[in-house]
Amino acid sequence: MPFATINGLKHHYIDEGPRNAPMIIFQHGATGSHHQFTVEHTPTISQKYRCISDDARGLGQSEHVA
């Protein structure tokens, strides 16, 4: 489970596929998480592309704020 610290808060993301392939970034909507993409879409797409999907701040596995 990779995390990146941005402005002091931990943000969860998933990085799949070949590192040198063209990159596609998946960003979920207001109440979603990376699961919207990693369950159905990225298993196939990541065979050819590098797929990065994240959990926005306060959602999914990213750090929640008050």
PDBQT receptor file of N, H, CA, C and O in Angstrom, charges set to zero:
ATOM      1  N   MET A   1       0.832  -1.181   0.000  1.00  0.00    +0.000 N 
ATOM      2  CA  MET A   1       0.000   0.000   0.000  1.00  0.00    +0.000 C 
ATOM      3  C   MET A   1       0.877   1.246   0.000  1.00  0.00    +0.000 C 
ATOM      4  O   MET A   1       1.345   1.663   1.059  1.00  0.00    +0.000 OA
ATOM      5  N   PRO A   2       1.104   1.833  -1.135  1.00  0.00    +0.000 N 
ATOM      6  CA  PRO A   2       1.945   3.024  -1.154  1.00  0.00    +0.000 C 
ATOM      7  C   PRO A   2       1.199   4.265  -0.657  1.00  0.00    +0.000 C 
ATOM      8  O   PRO A   2       0.003   4.443  -0.888  1.00  0.00    +0.000 OA
ATOM      9  N   PHE A   3       1.946   5.092   0.021  1.00  0.00    +0.000 N 
ATOM     10  H   PHE A   3       2.917   4.947   0.208  1.00  0.00    +0.000 HD
ATOM     11  CA  PHE A   3       1.436   6.375   0.491  1.00  0.00    +0.000 C 
ATOM     12  C   PHE A   3       2.424   7.462   0.090  1.00  0.00    +0.000 C 
ATOM     13  O   PHE A   3       3.632   7.228   0.049  1.00  0.00    +0.000 OA
ATOM     14  N   ALA A   4       1.914   8.634  -0.199  1.00  0.00    +0.000 N 
ATOM     15  H   ALA A   4       0.933   8.824  -0.165  1.00  0.00    +0.000 HD
ATOM     16  CA  ALA A   4       2.740   9.810  -0.435  1.00  0.00    +0.000 C 
ATOM     17  C   ALA A   4       2.319  10.862   0.584  1.00  0.00    +0.000 C 
ATOM     18  O   ALA A   4       1.126  11.046   0.826  1.00  0.00    +0.000 OA
ATOM     19  N   THR A   5       3.274  11.544   1.173  1.00  0.00    +0.000 N 
ATOM     20  H   THR A   5       4.243  11.394   0.976  1.00  0.00    +0.000 HD
ATOM     21  CA  THR A   5       2.951  12.612   2.116  1.00  0.00    +0.000 C 
ATOM     22  C   THR A   5       2.924  13.933   1.360  1.00  0.00    +0.000 C 
ATOM     23  O   THR A   5       3.926  14.355   0.782  1.00  0.00    +0.000 OA
ATOM     24  N   ILE A   6       1.763  14.576   1.374  1.00  0.00    +0.000 N 
ATOM     25  H   ILE A   6       0.950  14.233   1.843  1.00  0.00    +0.000 HD
ATOM     26  CA  ILE A   6       1.563  15.852   0.682  1.00  0.00    +0.000 C 
ATOM     27  C   ILE A   6       1.010  16.844   1.689  1.00  0.00    +0.000 C 
ATOM     28  O   ILE A   6      -0.036  16.604   2.291  1.00  0.00    +0.000 OA
ATOM     29  N   ASN A   7       1.701  17.948   1.875  1.00  0.00    +0.000 N 
ATOM     30  H   ASN A   7       2.552  18.143   1.386  1.00  0.00    +0.000 HD
ATOM     31  CA  ASN A   7       1.301  18.963   2.857  1.00  0.00    +0.000 C 
ATOM     32  C   ASN A   7       1.089  18.348   4.235  1.00  0.00    +0.000 C 
ATOM     33  O   ASN A   7       0.176  18.737   4.964  1.00  0.00    +0.000 OA
ATOM     34  N   GLY A   8       1.933  17.391   4.585  1.00  0.00    +0.000 N 
ATOM     35  H   GLY A   8       2.674  17.075   3.993  1.00  0.00    +0.000 HD
ATOM     36  CA  GLY A   8       1.888  16.783   5.907  1.00  0.00    +0.000 C 
ATOM     37  C   GLY A   8       0.841  15.705   6.104  1.00  0.00    +0.000 C 
ATOM     38  O   GLY A   8       0.719  15.175   7.208  1.00  0.00    +0.000 OA
ATOM     39  N   LEU A   9       0.081  15.362   5.073  1.00  0.00    +0.000 N 
ATOM     40  H   LEU A   9       0.180  15.793   4.176  1.00  0.00    +0.000 HD
ATOM     41  CA  LEU A   9      -0.967  14.344   5.185  1.00  0.00    +0.000 C 
ATOM     42  C   LEU A   9      -0.657  13.163   4.270  1.00  0.00    +0.000 C 
ATOM     43  O   LEU A   9      -0.173  13.342   3.152  1.00  0.00    +0.000 OA
ATOM     44  N   LYS A  10      -0.943  11.953   4.757  1.00  0.00    +0.000 N 
ATOM     45  H   LYS A  10      -1.336  11.808   5.665  1.00  0.00    +0.000 HD
ATOM     46  CA  LYS A  10      -0.675  10.748   3.977  1.00  0.00    +0.000 C 
ATOM     47  C   LYS A  10      -1.801  10.499   2.976  1.00  0.00    +0.000 C 
ATOM     48  O   LYS A  10      -2.977  10.450   3.335  1.00  0.00    +0.000 OA
ATOM     49  N   HIS A  11      -1.408  10.344   1.707  1.00  0.00    +0.000 N 
ATOM     50  H   HIS A  11      -0.453  10.384   1.415  1.00  0.00    +0.000 HD
ATOM     51  CA  HIS A  11      -2.351  10.068   0.624  1.00  0.00    +0.000 C 
ATOM     52  C   HIS A  11      -2.059   8.684   0.058  1.00  0.00    +0.000 C 
ATOM     53  O   HIS A  11      -0.922   8.379  -0.302  1.00  0.00    +0.000 OA
ATOM     54  N   HIS A  12      -3.078   7.860  -0.018  1.00  0.00    +0.000 N 
ATOM     55  H   HIS A  12      -4.002   8.108   0.274  1.00  0.00    +0.000 HD
ATOM     56  CA  HIS A  12      -2.951   6.502  -0.528  1.00  0.00    +0.000 C 
ATOM     57  C   HIS A  12      -3.107   6.500  -2.046  1.00  0.00    +0.000 C 
ATOM     58  O   HIS A  12      -3.928   7.236  -2.593  1.00  0.00    +0.000 OA
ATOM     59  N   TYR A  13      -2.315   5.666  -2.724  1.00  0.00    +0.000 N 
ATOM     60  H   TYR A  13      -1.648   5.068  -2.280  1.00  0.00    +0.000 HD
ATOM     61  CA  TYR A  13      -2.455   5.511  -4.163  1.00  0.00    +0.000 C 
ATOM     62  C   TYR A  13      -2.042   4.102  -4.579  1.00  0.00    +0.000 C 
ATOM     63  O   TYR A  13      -1.363   3.391  -3.838  1.00  0.00    +0.000 OA
ATOM     64  N   ILE A  14      -2.467   3.719  -5.774  1.00  0.00    +0.000 N 
ATOM     65  H   ILE A  14      -3.019   4.297  -6.375  1.00  0.00    +0.000 HD
ATOM     66  CA  ILE A  14      -2.110   2.438  -6.368  1.00  0.00    +0.000 C 
ATOM     67  C   ILE A  14      -1.386   2.747  -7.677  1.00  0.00    +0.000 C 
ATOM     68  O   ILE A  14      -1.846   3.577  -8.461  1.00  0.00    +0.000 OA
ATOM     69  N   ASP A  15      -0.260   2.086  -7.915  1.00  0.00    +0.000 N 
ATOM     70  H   ASP A  15       0.115   1.412  -7.278  1.00  0.00    +0.000 HD
ATOM     71  CA  ASP A  15       0.558   2.289  -9.110  1.00  0.00    +0.000 C 
ATOM     72  C   ASP A  15       0.737   0.918  -9.766  1.00  0.00    +0.000 C 
ATOM     73  O   ASP A  15       1.448   0.061  -9.241  1.00  0.00    +0.000 OA
ATOM     74  N   GLU A  16       0.086   0.717 -10.922  1.00  0.00    +0.000 N 
ATOM     75  H   GLU A  16      -0.491   1.413 -11.349  1.00  0.00    +0.000 HD
ATOM     76  CA  GLU A  16       0.105  -0.590 -11.595  1.00  0.00    +0.000 C 
ATOM     77  C   GLU A  16       0.625  -0.450 -13.022  1.00  0.00    +0.000 C 
ATOM     78  O   GLU A  16       0.506   0.613 -13.631  1.00  0.00    +0.000 OA
ATOM     79  N   GLY A  17       1.187  -1.500 -13.538  1.00  0.00    +0.000 N 
ATOM     80  H   GLY A  17       1.284  -2.364 -13.043  1.00  0.00    +0.000 HD
ATOM     81  CA  GLY A  17       1.611  -1.539 -14.928  1.00  0.00    +0.000 C 
ATOM     82  C   GLY A  17       3.091  -1.238 -15.101  1.00  0.00    +0.000 C 
ATOM     83  O   GLY A  17       3.787  -0.916 -14.138  1.00  0.00    +0.000 OA
ATOM     84  N   PRO A  18       3.569  -1.346 -16.349  1.00  0.00    +0.000 N 
ATOM     85  CA  PRO A  18       4.988  -1.113 -16.637  1.00  0.00    +0.000 C 
ATOM     86  C   PRO A  18       5.401   0.322 -16.327  1.00  0.00    +0.000 C 
ATOM     87  O   PRO A  18       4.715   1.266 -16.719  1.00  0.00    +0.000 OA
ATOM     88  N   ARG A  19       6.502   0.485 -15.639  1.00  0.00    +0.000 N 
ATOM     89  H   ARG A  19       7.059  -0.282 -15.321  1.00  0.00    +0.000 HD
ATOM     90  CA  ARG A  19       6.965   1.823 -15.220  1.00  0.00    +0.000 C 
ATOM     91  C   ARG A  19       7.330   2.728 -16.392  1.00  0.00    +0.000 C 
ATOM     92  O   ARG A  19       7.243   3.950 -16.270  1.00  0.00    +0.000 OA
ATOM     93  N   ASN A  20       7.733   2.162 -17.513  1.00  0.00    +0.000 N 
ATOM     94  H   ASN A  20       7.804   1.169 -17.612  1.00  0.00    +0.000 HD
ATOM     95  CA  ASN A  20       8.141   2.982 -18.656  1.00  0.00    +0.000 C 
ATOM     96  C   ASN A  20       7.030   3.152 -19.692  1.00  0.00    +0.000 C 
ATOM     97  O   ASN A  20       7.274   3.710 -20.762  1.00  0.00    +0.000 OA
ATOM     98  N   ALA A  21       5.825   2.687 -19.399  1.00  0.00    +0.000 N 
ATOM     99  H   ALA A  21       5.626   2.233 -18.530  1.00  0.00    +0.000 HD
ATOM    100  CA  ALA A  21       4.692   2.797 -20.323  1.00  0.00    +0.000 C 
ATOM    101  C   ALA A  21       4.029   4.169 -20.176  1.00  0.00    +0.000 C 
ATOM    102  O   ALA A  21       4.211   4.842 -19.161  1.00  0.00    +0.000 OA
ATOM    103  N   PRO A  22       3.259   4.584 -21.190  1.00  0.00    +0.000 N 
ATOM    104  CA  PRO A  22       2.481   5.817 -21.044  1.00  0.00    +0.000 C 
ATOM    105  C   PRO A  22       1.578   5.715 -19.820  1.00  0.00    +0.000 C 
ATOM    106  O   PRO A  22       1.071   4.637 -19.509  1.00  0.00    +0.000 OA
ATOM    107  N   MET A  23       1.375   6.828 -19.128  1.00  0.00    +0.000 N 
ATOM    108  H   MET A  23       1.786   7.703 -19.381  1.00  0.00    +0.000 HD
ATOM    109  CA  MET A  23       0.661   6.837 -17.851  1.00  0.00    +0.000 C 
ATOM    110  C   MET A  23      -0.775   7.342 -17.996  1.00  0.00    +0.000 C 
ATOM    111  O   MET A  23      -1.052   8.294 -18.726  1.00  0.00    +0.000 OA
ATOM    112  N   ILE A  24      -1.663   6.682 -17.286  1.00  0.00    +0.000 N 
ATOM    113  H   ILE A  24      -1.438   5.909 -16.692  1.00  0.00    +0.000 HD
ATOM    114  CA  ILE A  24      -3.051   7.129 -17.158  1.00  0.00    +0.000 C 
ATOM    115  C   ILE A  24      -3.300   7.341 -15.672  1.00  0.00    +0.000 C 
ATOM    116  O   ILE A  24      -3.005   6.466 -14.858  1.00  0.00    +0.000 OA
ATOM    117  N   ILE A  25      -3.844   8.506 -15.316  1.00  0.00    +0.000 N 
ATOM    118  H   ILE A  25      -4.084   9.217 -15.977  1.00  0.00    +0.000 HD
ATOM    119  CA  ILE A  25      -4.154   8.803 -13.921  1.00  0.00    +0.000 C 
ATOM    120  C   ILE A  25      -5.674   8.783 -13.754  1.00  0.00    +0.000 C 
ATOM    121  O   ILE A  25      -6.398   9.471 -14.473  1.00  0.00    +0.000 OA
ATOM    122  N   PHE A  26      -6.139   7.996 -12.807  1.00  0.00    +0.000 N 
ATOM    123  H   PHE A  26      -5.551   7.438 -12.222  1.00  0.00    +0.000 HD
ATOM    124  CA  PHE A  26      -7.564   7.860 -12.522  1.00  0.00    +0.000 C 
ATOM    125  C   PHE A  26      -7.889   8.641 -11.252  1.00  0.00    +0.000 C 
ATOM    126  O   PHE A  26      -7.259   8.424 -10.216  1.00  0.00    +0.000 OA
ATOM    127  N   GLN A  27      -8.861   9.543 -11.319  1.00  0.00    +0.000 N 
ATOM    128  H   GLN A  27      -9.373   9.719 -12.160  1.00  0.00    +0.000 HD
ATOM    129  CA  GLN A  27      -9.270  10.345 -10.161  1.00  0.00    +0.000 C 
ATOM    130  C   GLN A  27     -10.756  10.130  -9.936  1.00  0.00    +0.000 C 
ATOM    131  O   GLN A  27     -11.570  10.410 -10.816  1.00  0.00    +0.000 OA
ATOM    132  N   HIS A  28     -11.106   9.635  -8.765  1.00  0.00    +0.000 N 
ATOM    133  H   HIS A  28     -10.445   9.408  -8.050  1.00  0.00    +0.000 HD
ATOM    134  CA  HIS A  28     -12.506   9.345  -8.451  1.00  0.00    +0.000 C 
ATOM    135  C   HIS A  28     -13.295  10.613  -8.138  1.00  0.00    +0.000 C 
ATOM    136  O   HIS A  28     -12.735  11.701  -8.007  1.00  0.00    +0.000 OA
ATOM    137  N   GLY A  29     -14.600  10.442  -8.023  1.00  0.00    +0.000 N 
ATOM    138  H   GLY A  29     -15.055   9.558  -8.129  1.00  0.00    +0.000 HD
ATOM    139  CA  GLY A  29     -15.496  11.548  -7.709  1.00  0.00    +0.000 C 
ATOM    140  C   GLY A  29     -15.581  11.824  -6.216  1.00  0.00    +0.000 C 
ATOM    141  O   GLY A  29     -14.792  11.300  -5.430  1.00  0.00    +0.000 OA
ATOM    142  N   ALA A  30     -16.534  12.640  -5.839  1.00  0.00    +0.000 N 
ATOM    143  H   ALA A  30     -17.176  13.066  -6.478  1.00  0.00    +0.000 HD
ATOM    144  CA  ALA A  30     -16.641  13.219  -4.498  1.00  0.00    +0.000 C 
ATOM    145  C   ALA A  30     -16.707  12.217  -3.356  1.00  0.00    +0.000 C 
ATOM    146  O   ALA A  30     -16.174  12.503  -2.283  1.00  0.00    +0.000 OA
ATOM    147  N   THR A  31     -17.322  11.081  -3.527  1.00  0.00    +0.000 N 
ATOM    148  H   THR A  31     -17.755  10.849  -4.399  1.00  0.00    +0.000 HD
ATOM    149  CA  THR A  31     -17.456  10.135  -2.411  1.00  0.00    +0.000 C 
ATOM    150  C   THR A  31     -16.815   8.785  -2.714  1.00  0.00    +0.000 C 
ATOM    151  O   THR A  31     -17.106   7.799  -2.036  1.00  0.00    +0.000 OA
ATOM    152  N   GLY A  32     -15.954   8.726  -3.714  1.00  0.00    +0.000 N 
ATOM    153  H   GLY A  32     -15.718   9.527  -4.265  1.00  0.00    +0.000 HD
ATOM    154  CA  GLY A  32     -15.387   7.459  -4.149  1.00  0.00    +0.000 C 
ATOM    155  C   GLY A  32     -14.048   7.131  -3.536  1.00  0.00    +0.000 C 
ATOM    156  O   GLY A  32     -13.637   7.720  -2.537  1.00  0.00    +0.000 OA
ATOM    157  N   SER A  33     -13.374   6.177  -4.157  1.00  0.00    +0.000 N 
ATOM    158  H   SER A  33     -13.707   5.699  -4.969  1.00  0.00    +0.000 HD
ATOM    159  CA  SER A  33     -12.026   5.772  -3.779  1.00  0.00    +0.000 C 
ATOM    160  C   SER A  33     -11.375   5.112  -4.983  1.00  0.00    +0.000 C 
ATOM    161  O   SER A  33     -11.989   4.983  -6.042  1.00  0.00    +0.000 OA
ATOM    162  N   HIS A  34     -10.133   4.697  -4.814  1.00  0.00    +0.000 N 
ATOM    163  H   HIS A  34      -9.634   4.801  -3.954  1.00  0.00    +0.000 HD
ATOM    164  CA  HIS A  34      -9.420   4.048  -5.918  1.00  0.00    +0.000 C 
ATOM    165  C   HIS A  34     -10.107   2.768  -6.378  1.00  0.00    +0.000 C 
ATOM    166  O   HIS A  34      -9.875   2.313  -7.498  1.00  0.00    +0.000 OA
ATOM    167  N   HIS A  35     -10.947   2.183  -5.535  1.00  0.00    +0.000 N 
ATOM    168  H   HIS A  35     -11.136   2.552  -4.625  1.00  0.00    +0.000 HD
ATOM    169  CA  HIS A  35     -11.626   0.924  -5.883  1.00  0.00    +0.000 C 
ATOM    170  C   HIS A  35     -12.505   1.057  -7.123  1.00  0.00    +0.000 C 
ATOM    171  O   HIS A  35     -12.768   0.067  -7.805  1.00  0.00    +0.000 OA
ATOM    172  N   GLN A  36     -12.960   2.271  -7.418  1.00  0.00    +0.000 N 
ATOM    173  H   GLN A  36     -12.747   3.076  -6.863  1.00  0.00    +0.000 HD
ATOM    174  CA  GLN A  36     -13.784   2.471  -8.608  1.00  0.00    +0.000 C 
ATOM    175  C   GLN A  36     -13.041   2.039  -9.866  1.00  0.00    +0.000 C 
ATOM    176  O   GLN A  36     -13.669   1.675 -10.860  1.00  0.00    +0.000 OA
ATOM    177  N   PHE A  37     -11.725   2.077  -9.833  1.00  0.00    +0.000 N 
ATOM    178  H   PHE A  37     -11.215   2.373  -9.026  1.00  0.00    +0.000 HD
ATOM    179  CA  PHE A  37     -10.928   1.758 -11.014  1.00  0.00    +0.000 C 
ATOM    180  C   PHE A  37     -10.169   0.450 -10.883  1.00  0.00    +0.000 C 
ATOM    181  O   PHE A  37     -10.095  -0.318 -11.842  1.00  0.00    +0.000 OA
ATOM    182  N   THR A  38      -9.599   0.181  -9.703  1.00  0.00    +0.000 N 
ATOM    183  H   THR A  38      -9.659   0.805  -8.924  1.00  0.00    +0.000 HD
ATOM    184  CA  THR A  38      -8.706  -0.964  -9.554  1.00  0.00    +0.000 C 
ATOM    185  C   THR A  38      -9.420  -2.305  -9.588  1.00  0.00    +0.000 C 
ATOM    186  O   THR A  38      -8.796  -3.327  -9.874  1.00  0.00    +0.000 OA
ATOM    187  N   VAL A  39     -10.687  -2.320  -9.308  1.00  0.00    +0.000 N 
ATOM    188  H   VAL A  39     -11.193  -1.490  -9.076  1.00  0.00    +0.000 HD
ATOM    189  CA  VAL A  39     -11.422  -3.583  -9.318  1.00  0.00    +0.000 C 
ATOM    190  C   VAL A  39     -11.815  -3.979 -10.740  1.00  0.00    +0.000 C 
ATOM    191  O   VAL A  39     -11.675  -5.142 -11.120  1.00  0.00    +0.000 OA
ATOM    192  N   GLU A  40     -12.304  -3.024 -11.526  1.00  0.00    +0.000 N 
ATOM    193  H   GLU A  40     -12.417  -2.080 -11.218  1.00  0.00    +0.000 HD
ATOM    194  CA  GLU A  40     -12.870  -3.353 -12.823  1.00  0.00    +0.000 C 
ATOM    195  C   GLU A  40     -12.000  -2.964 -14.017  1.00  0.00    +0.000 C 
ATOM    196  O   GLU A  40     -11.945  -3.707 -14.997  1.00  0.00    +0.000 OA
ATOM    197  N   HIS A  41     -11.321  -1.817 -13.958  1.00  0.00    +0.000 N 
ATOM    198  H   HIS A  41     -11.366  -1.214 -13.161  1.00  0.00    +0.000 HD
ATOM    199  CA  HIS A  41     -10.663  -1.289 -15.151  1.00  0.00    +0.000 C 
ATOM    200  C   HIS A  41      -9.156  -1.548 -15.247  1.00  0.00    +0.000 C 
ATOM    201  O   HIS A  41      -8.673  -2.033 -16.270  1.00  0.00    +0.000 OA
ATOM    202  N   THR A  42      -8.427  -1.229 -14.199  1.00  0.00    +0.000 N 
ATOM    203  H   THR A  42      -8.819  -0.834 -13.368  1.00  0.00    +0.000 HD
ATOM    204  CA  THR A  42      -6.966  -1.269 -14.317  1.00  0.00    +0.000 C 
ATOM    205  C   THR A  42      -6.356  -2.656 -14.482  1.00  0.00    +0.000 C 
ATOM    206  O   THR A  42      -5.255  -2.735 -15.027  1.00  0.00    +0.000 OA
ATOM    207  N   PRO A  43      -6.984  -3.768 -14.053  1.00  0.00    +0.000 N 
ATOM    208  CA  PRO A  43      -6.340  -5.057 -14.315  1.00  0.00    +0.000 C 
ATOM    209  C   PRO A  43      -6.063  -5.298 -15.804  1.00  0.00    +0.000 C 
ATOM    210  O   PRO A  43      -5.035  -5.878 -16.155  1.00  0.00    +0.000 OA
ATOM    211  N   THR A  44      -6.959  -4.862 -16.665  1.00  0.00    +0.000 N 
ATOM    212  H   THR A  44      -7.794  -4.391 -16.379  1.00  0.00    +0.000 HD
ATOM    213  CA  THR A  44      -6.757  -5.024 -18.105  1.00  0.00    +0.000 C 
ATOM    214  C   THR A  44      -5.907  -3.896 -18.684  1.00  0.00    +0.000 C 
ATOM    215  O   THR A  44      -4.965  -4.153 -19.433  1.00  0.00    +0.000 OA
ATOM    216  N   ILE A  45      -6.226  -2.667 -18.347  1.00  0.00    +0.000 N 
ATOM    217  H   ILE A  45      -6.992  -2.458 -17.738  1.00  0.00    +0.000 HD
ATOM    218  CA  ILE A  45      -5.523  -1.512 -18.901  1.00  0.00    +0.000 C 
ATOM    219  C   ILE A  45      -4.051  -1.506 -18.499  1.00  0.00    +0.000 C 
ATOM    220  O   ILE A  45      -3.198  -1.090 -19.283  1.00  0.00    +0.000 OA
ATOM    221  N   SER A  46      -3.749  -1.960 -17.289  1.00  0.00    +0.000 N 
ATOM    222  H   SER A  46      -4.442  -2.297 -16.652  1.00  0.00    +0.000 HD
ATOM    223  CA  SER A  46      -2.374  -1.912 -16.797  1.00  0.00    +0.000 C 
ATOM    224  C   SER A  46      -1.446  -2.908 -17.485  1.00  0.00    +0.000 C 
ATOM    225  O   SER A  46      -0.243  -2.909 -17.226  1.00  0.00    +0.000 OA
ATOM    226  N   GLN A  47      -1.983  -3.746 -18.348  1.00  0.00    +0.000 N 
ATOM    227  H   GLN A  47      -2.961  -3.745 -18.559  1.00  0.00    +0.000 HD
ATOM    228  CA  GLN A  47      -1.123  -4.628 -19.129  1.00  0.00    +0.000 C 
ATOM    229  C   GLN A  47      -0.340  -3.835 -20.173  1.00  0.00    +0.000 C 
ATOM    230  O   GLN A  47       0.734  -4.259 -20.599  1.00  0.00    +0.000 OA
ATOM    231  N   LYS A  48      -0.878  -2.681 -20.586  1.00  0.00    +0.000 N 
ATOM    232  H   LYS A  48      -1.750  -2.336 -20.240  1.00  0.00    +0.000 HD
ATOM    233  CA  LYS A  48      -0.235  -1.858 -21.611  1.00  0.00    +0.000 C 
ATOM    234  C   LYS A  48       0.179  -0.484 -21.096  1.00  0.00    +0.000 C 
ATOM    235  O   LYS A  48       1.126   0.106 -21.617  1.00  0.00    +0.000 OA
ATOM    236  N   TYR A  49      -0.515   0.039 -20.076  1.00  0.00    +0.000 N 
ATOM    237  H   TYR A  49      -1.284  -0.441 -19.653  1.00  0.00    +0.000 HD
ATOM    238  CA  TYR A  49      -0.281   1.388 -19.579  1.00  0.00    +0.000 C 
ATOM    239  C   TYR A  49       0.054   1.363 -18.086  1.00  0.00    +0.000 C 
ATOM    240  O   TYR A  49      -0.323   0.436 -17.369  1.00  0.00    +0.000 OA
ATOM    241  N   ARG A  50       0.755   2.376 -17.638  1.00  0.00    +0.000 N 
ATOM    242  H   ARG A  50       1.062   3.129 -18.220  1.00  0.00    +0.000 HD
ATOM    243  CA  ARG A  50       0.980   2.575 -16.206  1.00  0.00    +0.000 C 
ATOM    244  C   ARG A  50      -0.253   3.289 -15.668  1.00  0.00    +0.000 C 
ATOM    245  O   ARG A  50      -0.586   4.381 -16.129  1.00  0.00    +0.000 OA
ATOM    246  N   CYS A  51      -0.923   2.694 -14.714  1.00  0.00    +0.000 N 
ATOM    247  H   CYS A  51      -0.653   1.807 -14.339  1.00  0.00    +0.000 HD
ATOM    248  CA  CYS A  51      -2.179   3.220 -14.174  1.00  0.00    +0.000 C 
ATOM    249  C   CYS A  51      -1.979   3.645 -12.721  1.00  0.00    +0.000 C 
ATOM    250  O   CYS A  51      -1.561   2.848 -11.881  1.00  0.00    +0.000 OA
ATOM    251  N   ILE A  52      -2.279   4.893 -12.444  1.00  0.00    +0.000 N 
ATOM    252  H   ILE A  52      -2.618   5.540 -13.127  1.00  0.00    +0.000 HD
ATOM    253  CA  ILE A  52      -2.191   5.406 -11.081  1.00  0.00    +0.000 C 
ATOM    254  C   ILE A  52      -3.579   5.860 -10.657  1.00  0.00    +0.000 C 
ATOM    255  O   ILE A  52      -4.208   6.678 -11.329  1.00  0.00    +0.000 OA
ATOM    256  N   SER A  53      -4.048   5.327  -9.545  1.00  0.00    +0.000 N 
ATOM    257  H   SER A  53      -3.537   4.663  -8.999  1.00  0.00    +0.000 HD
ATOM    258  CA  SER A  53      -5.350   5.730  -8.993  1.00  0.00    +0.000 C 
ATOM    259  C   SER A  53      -5.144   6.023  -7.513  1.00  0.00    +0.000 C 
ATOM    260  O   SER A  53      -4.430   5.303  -6.814  1.00  0.00    +0.000 OA
ATOM    261  N   ASP A  54      -5.777   7.081  -7.054  1.00  0.00    +0.000 N 
ATOM    262  H   ASP A  54      -6.357   7.666  -7.621  1.00  0.00    +0.000 HD
ATOM    263  CA  ASP A  54      -5.546   7.515  -5.678  1.00  0.00    +0.000 C 
ATOM    264  C   ASP A  54      -6.843   7.597  -4.891  1.00  0.00    +0.000 C 
ATOM    265  O   ASP A  54      -7.942   7.500  -5.438  1.00  0.00    +0.000 OA
ATOM    266  N   ASP A  55      -6.678   7.776  -3.603  1.00  0.00    +0.000 N 
ATOM    267  H   ASP A  55      -5.785   7.855  -3.159  1.00  0.00    +0.000 HD
ATOM    268  CA  ASP A  55      -7.789   8.119  -2.721  1.00  0.00    +0.000 C 
ATOM    269  C   ASP A  55      -7.578   9.584  -2.354  1.00  0.00    +0.000 C 
ATOM    270  O   ASP A  55      -6.561   9.931  -1.753  1.00  0.00    +0.000 OA
ATOM    271  N   ALA A  56      -8.519  10.436  -2.704  1.00  0.00    +0.000 N 
ATOM    272  H   ALA A  56      -9.346  10.154  -3.191  1.00  0.00    +0.000 HD
ATOM    273  CA  ALA A  56      -8.393  11.863  -2.394  1.00  0.00    +0.000 C 
ATOM    274  C   ALA A  56      -8.331  12.077  -0.882  1.00  0.00    +0.000 C 
ATOM    275  O   ALA A  56      -8.739  11.210  -0.109  1.00  0.00    +0.000 OA
ATOM    276  N   ARG A  57      -7.826  13.219  -0.472  1.00  0.00    +0.000 N 
ATOM    277  H   ARG A  57      -7.494  13.924  -1.099  1.00  0.00    +0.000 HD
ATOM    278  CA  ARG A  57      -7.689  13.525   0.954  1.00  0.00    +0.000 C 
ATOM    279  C   ARG A  57      -9.017  13.340   1.682  1.00  0.00    +0.000 C 
ATOM    280  O   ARG A  57     -10.054  13.851   1.257  1.00  0.00    +0.000 OA
ATOM    281  N   GLY A  58      -8.964  12.610   2.771  1.00  0.00    +0.000 N 
ATOM    282  H   GLY A  58      -8.123  12.194   3.116  1.00  0.00    +0.000 HD
ATOM    283  CA  GLY A  58     -10.145  12.382   3.596  1.00  0.00    +0.000 C 
ATOM    284  C   GLY A  58     -11.037  11.241   3.110  1.00  0.00    +0.000 C 
ATOM    285  O   GLY A  58     -12.072  10.969   3.717  1.00  0.00    +0.000 OA
ATOM    286  N   LEU A  59     -10.653  10.579   2.033  1.00  0.00    +0.000 N 
ATOM    287  H   LEU A  59      -9.811  10.800   1.540  1.00  0.00    +0.000 HD
ATOM    288  CA  LEU A  59     -11.473   9.489   1.479  1.00  0.00    +0.000 C 
ATOM    289  C   LEU A  59     -10.644   8.217   1.363  1.00  0.00    +0.000 C 
ATOM    290  O   LEU A  59      -9.415   8.268   1.329  1.00  0.00    +0.000 OA
ATOM    291  N   GLY A  60     -11.318   7.089   1.302  1.00  0.00    +0.000 N 
ATOM    292  H   GLY A  60     -12.317   7.047   1.329  1.00  0.00    +0.000 HD
ATOM    293  CA  GLY A  60     -10.620   5.814   1.153  1.00  0.00    +0.000 C 
ATOM    294  C   GLY A  60      -9.594   5.604   2.249  1.00  0.00    +0.000 C 
ATOM    295  O   GLY A  60      -9.897   5.776   3.429  1.00  0.00    +0.000 OA
ATOM    296  N   GLN A  61      -8.370   5.231   1.863  1.00  0.00    +0.000 N 
ATOM    297  H   GLN A  61      -8.124   5.091   0.904  1.00  0.00    +0.000 HD
ATOM    298  CA  GLN A  61      -7.321   4.961   2.816  1.00  0.00    +0.000 C 
ATOM    299  C   GLN A  61      -6.401   6.164   3.051  1.00  0.00    +0.000 C 
ATOM    300  O   GLN A  61      -5.435   6.072   3.809  1.00  0.00    +0.000 OA
ATOM    301  N   SER A  62      -6.706   7.294   2.396  1.00  0.00    +0.000 N 
ATOM    302  H   SER A  62      -7.491   7.369   1.781  1.00  0.00    +0.000 HD
ATOM    303  CA  SER A  62      -5.922   8.508   2.648  1.00  0.00    +0.000 C 
ATOM    304  C   SER A  62      -6.276   9.065   4.022  1.00  0.00    +0.000 C 
ATOM    305  O   SER A  62      -7.344   8.795   4.571  1.00  0.00    +0.000 OA
ATOM    306  N   GLU A  63      -5.346   9.851   4.560  1.00  0.00    +0.000 N 
ATOM    307  H   GLU A  63      -4.478  10.071   4.115  1.00  0.00    +0.000 HD
ATOM    308  CA  GLU A  63      -5.551  10.400   5.908  1.00  0.00    +0.000 C 
ATOM    309  C   GLU A  63      -6.779  11.297   5.962  1.00  0.00    +0.000 C 
ATOM    310  O   GLU A  63      -6.994  12.143   5.094  1.00  0.00    +0.000 OA
ATOM    311  N   HIS A  64      -7.572  11.092   6.995  1.00  0.00    +0.000 N 
ATOM    312  H   HIS A  64      -7.398  10.405   7.700  1.00  0.00    +0.000 HD
ATOM    313  CA  HIS A  64      -8.788  11.888   7.176  1.00  0.00    +0.000 C 
ATOM    314  C   HIS A  64      -8.455  13.114   8.036  1.00  0.00    +0.000 C 
ATOM    315  O   HIS A  64      -7.622  13.044   8.939  1.00  0.00    +0.000 OA
ATOM    316  N   VAL A  65      -9.112  14.220   7.744  1.00  0.00    +0.000 N 
ATOM    317  H   VAL A  65      -9.789  14.277   7.011  1.00  0.00    +0.000 HD
ATOM    318  CA  VAL A  65      -8.881  15.463   8.476  1.00  0.00    +0.000 C 
ATOM    319  C   VAL A  65     -10.155  15.913   9.156  1.00  0.00    +0.000 C 
ATOM    320  O   VAL A  65     -11.257  15.566   8.732  1.00  0.00    +0.000 OA
ATOM    321  N   ALA A  66      -9.996  16.674  10.195  1.00  0.00    +0.000 N 
ATOM    322  H   ALA A  66      -9.100  16.956  10.539  1.00  0.00    +0.000 HD
ATOM    323  CA  ALA A  66     -11.173  17.161  10.939  1.00  0.00    +0.000 C 
ATOM    324  C   ALA A  66     -11.861  18.281  10.185  1.00  0.00    +0.000 C 
ATOM    325  O   ALA A  66     -12.866  18.815  10.654  1.00  0.00    +0.000 OA
TER     326      ALA A  66
